[in-house]
Amino acid sequence: MNFASLDISVLTLLGLVALTGFYMGRGAQHLKLPALIGYLFCGAVAGPSVLGIMTSHAMETLSFLPQLGLGFVALTIGSELSISSLKRLGSGIITIILAESFLAFLLCAALLFLWTRDLPLSIILGSLAPASAPAGTVAVIQEVRARGSLTKALYAVVGFDDGLAVIIFGFAMAIAKMVLLWESSSLSPHFFQADLLYPVVEIFFSLLLGLMAAFPFCCLVKNLRDSRDILIILVGFIFLTTGLAIRLDLSLILANMTVGFILVNSREGTLVQRVREPLMTIMPLVYVFFFFLAGAHLDLKALSALGGIGMLYIAGRVIGKIIGVHLGATWGNVDPKIKKYLGLGILSQAGVAIGLSLIAKSKLTQLAVANDFSRAMSLGVTVLTTITATSLFFEIAGPICTRFALFKAGEIPHPSGKGKKKQ
């Protein structure tokens, strides 16, 4: 039967997504796997790569849902980043973020250059290595109700390293374009300065947008007591902030994270808790839609493209993240269990990296057309194919590693209510 030929309405599809995703998530939990693995698997089977029930047209129609999902996740992360809790983690969290991001970038770039001898390709792919998948990490944390210093560190790292990833990517793209233009003898002295400034400008205005949304949000929810009323305001501001960020070509993750950060650091704990309660109520449904659609977007045929470049990218990113955390934690003198397990907890990668790879492909295509330079076009295809293929690995292995890290750190509550003994 040709499922792709079925005329299924978007509302019917959403109903099927919610129901099948929920039960596939339960099935994954029975296998001691994170529920999101079930959502991803269900989406991959329903997507164009297998049954084709979720057609390309349907996914394009529903493309706003993953963006909104990231908005909800980002606000959740921000609401966990109280300055007092960050102080308890110490300045070591900053050295960890810097060390794991830059080491993953440098190691990936170095390994890929030794393999391909292609500097622009190595720099671009290396710059995508620092980006993590906050949705996958946060989903696992909330599913297992983890609490503790490692959990707080995970919230901080997956929130801030995406911002740093955007900056690294911006500079890397500028350098790669300079090398490509030099190869084609079309180098202009003016474009380089503009490209170097762009990521800094994007970060600044993303944070500014978050600040502009945060203060009216905090004022409006201040006097609300009913969780249903708070939920309406909460959803409205996430929609508003996410929509403006997309329209202005800014980071929706940083903008929404700023809203949560301002809330938790400028308002009393009882108000923050009143906001978190309806947010936690709606998050399970957000995760079903987000990861189902993420799975539907995964091109299983891309696995065949996972050759030497893909394997080196995976190896460089995993080793860079884990060793980077270890070095950063050593320099920052943090809790030993953070040093030991945090690297395993931040391996998920999907949405942000794929988004940046799409930007890279777009910029390289424009460069190829403007300078009649086919090499730039082929580079863009290689970058997108590699990141799509490796995301399959990281979206499956990452959440499993996160859950394992939280378990070994003793931060998953025991079903009886008694915490697992610390290792």
C-alpha positions in Angstrom: 0.0 0.0 0.0 1.3 3.5 -0.9 0.8 5.4 2.4 2.2 8.6 0.8 -0.9 8.7 -1.5 -3.3 8.8 1.5 -5.0 12.2 1.9 -4.7 12.7 5.6 -5.5 16.1 7.1 -2.9 17.9 9.3 -5.2 17.6 12.4 -5.6 13.9 11.8 -1.8 13.6 11.6 -1.3 15.5 14.8 -3.7 13.2 16.5 -1.9 10.1 15.2 1.4 11.7 16.2 0.3 12.3 19.8 -1.2 8.8 20.2 1.4 6.6 18.5 4.2 8.7 19.9 3.0 8.3 23.4 2.7 4.5 23.3 6.1 4.2 21.5 7.6 6.3 24.2 6.1 4.0 26.8 7.5 1.0 24.9 11.0 2.6 25.0 10.7 3.1 28.7 9.9 -0.6 29.2 13.2 -1.3 27.4 15.0 1.0 29.9 15.5 3.6 27.2 14.5 7.3 27.2 11.0 7.9 25.9 12.2 10.2 23.3 13.9 7.3 21.5 10.4 5.9 21.0 9.2 9.2 19.6 12.2 9.4 17.2 11.7 5.8 16.0 8.0 6.3 15.5 8.7 9.5 13.5 11.4 7.9 11.4 9.1 5.0 10.5 6.2 7.4 9.6 8.5 9.7 7.6 9.4 9.8 3.9 12.4 7.4 4.5 10.1 4.4 5.3 6.3 4.5 5.1 5.8 8.0 3.9 2.7 8.6 6.1 4.3 11.9 7.2 4.9 13.4 3.8 7.4 16.2 3.0 4.4 18.6 2.4 3.0 17.7 5.9 6.4 18.2 7.5 6.7 21.6 5.8 3.2 22.6 7.1 4.2 21.5 10.6 7.7 23.0 10.5 6.8 25.6 13.1 6.2 22.9 15.8 9.9 22.0 16.2 10.8 25.7 16.4 8.1 26.2 19.1 9.4 23.1 20.9 12.9 24.6 21.1 11.3 27.8 22.4 9.7 25.9 25.3 12.9 24.0 26.0 15.0 27.1 26.0 12.7 28.9 28.5 12.8 25.8 30.6 16.7 25.9 30.6 16.7 29.6 31.4 14.4 29.1 34.4 16.9 26.6 35.9 19.8 28.9 35.7 19.5 30.9 38.9 22.7 32.9 39.6 22.8 31.4 43.1 22.9 27.9 41.7 25.5 28.9 39.1 27.6 30.3 41.9 27.4 27.0 43.8 28.7 25.3 40.7 31.5 27.8 40.7 33.4 29.5 37.9 34.4 26.0 36.7 31.2 25.8 34.7 32.6 28.6 32.4 35.9 26.8 31.9 34.0 23.6 31.2 31.9 25.3 28.5 34.9 26.9 26.9 37.1 23.8 27.0 34.5 21.3 25.7 33.3 23.6 22.9 36.8 24.7 21.6 38.4 21.2 22.0 35.5 19.6 20.1 35.9 22.2 17.4 39.7 21.9 17.2 39.9 18.1 17.4 37.2 17.6 14.7 38.8 20.2 12.4 42.3 18.6 12.9 41.1 15.0 12.3 39.1 16.0 9.2 42.0 18.0 7.7 44.4 15.1 8.2 41.9 12.9 6.4 40.7 15.2 3.6 43.4 17.9 3.3 40.4 20.2 2.7 40.8 23.2 5.0 37.4 24.9 4.4 35.5 21.6 4.8 37.4 20.8 8.0 36.9 24.2 9.5 33.1 24.3 8.8 32.4 20.8 10.1 34.6 21.3 13.1 32.7 24.5 14.0 29.5 22.5 14.1 30.8 20.1 16.7 30.3 22.3 19.8 26.5 22.6 19.1 24.4 20.3 21.4 20.7 19.3 21.4 19.2 20.9 24.4 15.8 19.4 23.8 17.1 15.8 24.1 19.1 16.5 27.2 16.3 18.4 29.0 13.7 15.8 28.0 15.8 13.0 29.7 16.3 15.2 32.8 12.6 15.8 33.1 11.6 12.3 32.3 13.7 10.8 35.1 13.1 13.8 37.5 16.8 14.2 38.0 18.1 16.6 40.7 21.6 17.5 41.8 24.8 19.3 40.8 25.3 17.4 37.6 21.7 18.2 36.5 22.3 21.9 37.1 25.5 21.7 35.2 23.8 20.0 32.3 21.2 22.8 32.1 23.9 25.4 32.1 26.2 23.7 29.5 23.5 22.8 26.9 22.1 26.3 27.3 25.3 28.3 26.9 27.3 26.1 24.5 24.8 26.6 21.7 25.4 30.4 22.0 29.1 29.8 21.9 28.6 27.4 18.9 26.9 30.2 16.9 29.9 32.5 17.5 32.4 29.8 16.6 30.4 28.8 13.5 30.2 32.5 12.4 33.9 33.0 12.6 34.6 29.6 10.9 32.3 30.4 8.0 34.1 33.7 7.5 37.5 32.0 7.4 36.3 29.2 5.1 34.8 31.7 2.7 38.1 33.6 2.7 40.0 30.5 1.8 37.6 29.5 -0.9 37.6 33.0 -2.5 41.4 33.0 -2.3 41.4 29.7 -4.1 39.2 31.2 -6.8 41.1 34.5 -6.9 37.9 36.4 -6.1 38.8 37.6 -2.6 37.2 40.9 -1.6 38.7 42.8 1.4 35.3 44.0 2.6 33.2 40.9 3.1 35.5 39.4 5.7 34.9 42.1 8.3 31.2 42.0 7.9 31.1 38.2 8.3 33.2 38.3 11.4 30.8 40.8 13.0 27.6 38.9 12.2 27.6 36.2 14.9 28.4 38.8 17.6 25.6 41.0 16.4 23.2 38.0 16.3 24.0 37.0 19.9 23.6 40.6 21.1 20.2 41.2 19.5 19.0 37.7 20.5 19.7 38.6 24.2 18.2 42.0 23.7 15.0 40.5 22.3 14.8 38.1 25.3 15.3 41.1 27.7 12.5 43.0 26.0 10.1 40.0 26.3 11.2 39.0 29.8 10.1 42.1 31.7 6.5 42.4 30.5 6.2 38.6 30.9 7.3 38.8 34.6 5.0 41.8 35.2 2.0 40.0 33.7 2.4 36.7 35.6 3.3 38.4 38.9 -0.3 38.8 40.1 -1.7 35.6 38.5 -2.5 32.6 40.8 -4.5 30.3 38.5 -2.1 27.9 36.7 -4.4 28.0 33.6 -4.1 31.8 33.4 -0.3 31.5 33.7 -0.2 28.9 31.0 -2.0 31.2 28.6 0.5 34.0 29.2 3.4 31.6 29.1 2.5 30.1 25.8 1.7 33.5 24.3 5.1 34.9 25.2 6.9 31.8 23.9 5.0 32.1 20.6 5.7 35.8 20.4 9.4 35.6 21.3 10.0 32.6 19.0 8.1 34.2 16.1 10.1 37.5 16.4 13.4 35.7 16.7 12.7 33.7 13.5 11.4 36.8 11.7 14.5 38.8 12.7 16.9 35.9 11.9 18.0 35.7 15.6 18.6 32.8 17.9 15.2 31.7 19.3 17.1 29.5 21.9 19.0 32.4 23.4 16.0 34.8 23.3 13.7 32.4 25.1 16.4 31.3 27.5 16.9 34.9 28.5 13.2 35.1 29.4 13.5 32.2 31.7 16.8 33.5 33.1 15.4 36.9 34.0 12.3 35.2 35.6 14.3 33.0 37.9 16.8 35.7 38.9 14.4 38.7 39.3 11.3 37.1 40.9 10.7 35.3 44.2 10.8 31.5 44.2 7.0 31.0 44.7 6.3 32.9 41.4 8.9 30.9 39.6 7.4 27.7 40.9 3.9 28.9 39.8 5.3 29.4 36.3 7.1 26.1 36.2 4.1 24.0 37.2 2.0 24.6 34.0 5.2 24.5 31.9 6.0 21.1 33.2 2.4 20.0 32.5 2.6 20.9 28.8 6.2 19.8 28.2 5.5 16.0 27.7 3.2 16.8 24.7 5.8 19.2 23.3 8.4 16.5 23.4 6.1 14.0 21.6 5.6 16.4 18.7 9.2 17.7 18.7 10.9 14.3 18.6 8.4 12.7 16.3 8.9 15.4 13.7 12.6 15.3 14.3 12.5 11.5 13.6 10.4 12.1 10.5 13.1 14.5 9.2 15.9 12.0 9.6 16.9 10.6 6.2 17.8 7.0 7.0 19.4 6.7 3.6 22.0 9.2 4.8 23.5 6.5 6.9 25.0 5.1 3.7 26.9 8.4 3.4 28.5 7.9 6.9 32.0 7.2 5.6 35.4 8.3 6.8 34.4 11.9 7.2 31.3 11.1 9.3 33.1 8.6 11.5 36.0 11.1 12.2 33.4 13.8 13.0 31.7 11.5 15.5 35.0 10.4 17.1 36.4 14.0 17.2 33.2 15.4 18.7 32.8 12.6 21.4 36.5 12.7 22.4 36.6 16.5 22.3 33.5 16.9 24.5 34.5 14.3 27.1 38.2 15.4 27.4 37.2 19.1 27.2 34.8 18.6 30.2 37.5 16.8 32.1 40.1 19.5 31.5 37.6 22.4 32.2 36.5 20.7 35.4 40.1 20.2 36.5 41.0 23.8 35.9 37.7 25.0 37.5 37.9 22.7 40.5 34.3 21.5 40.3 32.3 18.7 41.9 34.1 15.4 41.0 30.9 13.8 39.6 30.5 16.7 37.2 34.1 16.1 36.0 33.4 12.4 35.6 30.0 12.3 34.0 29.1 15.7 32.4 30.9 14.8 29.1 28.6 11.8 28.6 25.6 14.0 29.2 26.1 16.5 26.5 26.6 14.4 23.4 23.1 14.8 21.9 23.2 16.8 18.6 20.5 17.5 16.1 18.4 20.6 15.6 20.9 23.4 16.1 23.7 21.6 14.2 21.4 20.8 11.3 20.1 24.4 11.3 23.7 25.7 11.1 24.6 23.2 8.4 21.6 24.4 6.3 22.9 28.0 6.8 26.4 26.8 5.7 24.9 25.1 2.6 22.9 28.3 1.7 26.0 30.6 2.1 28.2 28.2 0.1 25.6 27.9 -2.6 25.4 31.7 -2.8 29.2 31.9 -3.0 29.3 29.3 -5.8 26.7 31.1 -7.8 28.2 34.6 -7.4 31.7 33.4 -8.3 31.0 30.5 -10.6 32.8 28.2 -8.2 31.4 24.7 -8.2 33.7 23.5 -5.3 31.7 25.7 -2.8 28.5 24.0 -4.0 29.8 20.5 -3.4 31.2 21.5 0.0 27.7 22.7 1.1 26.2 19.3 0.1 29.0 17.4 2.0 28.5 19.5 5.2 24.7 19.0 5.2 24.9 15.2 4.4 27.5 14.6 7.1 25.6 16.4 9.8 22.3 14.7 8.9 23.9 11.3 9.0 25.8 11.9 12.2 22.7 13.3 13.9 21.1 9.9 13.6 23.9 8.5 15.8 23.9 11.4 18.3 20.1 11.5 18.6 20.0 7.9 19.6 23.2 7.5 21.6 23.1 11.0 23.2 20.0 10.6 25.4 21.0 7.1 26.4 24.4 8.5 27.6 22.7 11.3 29.4 20.5 8.9 31.3 23.4 6.7 32.1 25.4 9.7 33.4 22.6 10.9 35.6 22.1 7.3 37.0 25.8 6.9 37.7 25.9 10.3 39.4 23.1 9.2 41.7 20.8 12.0 40.6 17.8 9.9 39.5 15.4 9.4 42.4 14.7 5.9 43.4 11.0 4.8 42.7 10.5 4.4 46.4 11.3 8.0 46.9 14.8 7.4 48.4 17.7 8.7 46.3 20.1 6.3 44.9 23.3 6.3 46.8 26.1 8.4 45.3 28.9 6.6 43.6 
